[in-house]
Amino acid sequence: MLRKFGRSLLGLIYPNRCPVCGEFIPADGEFCKRCTDELTPFTDEFKPIGADGFTAAFEYNDKIKPAVMLLKDGICGNAAFALGKALARRLTETGLAENSDLLIPVPLHKRDKRRRGYNQSELIAKIIGMELGLPMRSNILVKQKLTDSQKTLSAAERRVNLSGAFSVTDTSALCGKIVILIDDVCTTGSTMAELTSLLKRCGAAQVRCASCCKTMKQGEKHDRSQ
Ligand SMILES: [Zn+2]
């Protein structure tokens, strides 16, 4: 209630805009009506290796791209709010939010976080935490190694690239817990698979993965090997 009031007040100073097309929308709005109708909900089956479930709010395509770009370019605007709310709804609809204990965002290396000014997955996880009434911990997982962009790497190269890139700072916070790992975009799922394995080795009972968008490359639609 207070939060809604706060957004309404803020809306008087900084009018809220659709993060896809820039049209003015109500203070508590996510996307404008036209964009909402044109976005493609993620309905495919996919799961990162070792994960206890996966969901995404949208298929990644040219329509949702401007919202993701806003999120990544350091001019977050309404993007984290809109994408976070949509993913929170998906987590509830799919049952993945049920009995879960903790939200953990995929971490950025501190150099990348400094450059952008924030971790976009953390902003999304914060919104989801408020929507679902779950605690969000952004200091349990850290990325200690700078990695190359995964885009052009093969599956084997991705594994080598990510090897030793992440560590856990607080295993007691994970012991027996059902964790939801949050990312902005999931491509092959190799980062989520690496983090799932690490969180489980450090005591997490379950790791459920969720991203705002999932890429749907030609021919990848039914490839569940990654
Ligand atoms: Zn729009």
Boltz pocket constraint, residues with backbone or C-beta under 6 A from the ligand:
constraints:
  - pocket:
      binder: B
      contacts: [[A, 18], [A, 19], [A, 20], [A, 21], [A, 22], [A, 23], [A, 31], [A, 32], [A, 33], [A, 34], [A, 35], [A, 36]]
      max_distance: 6.0
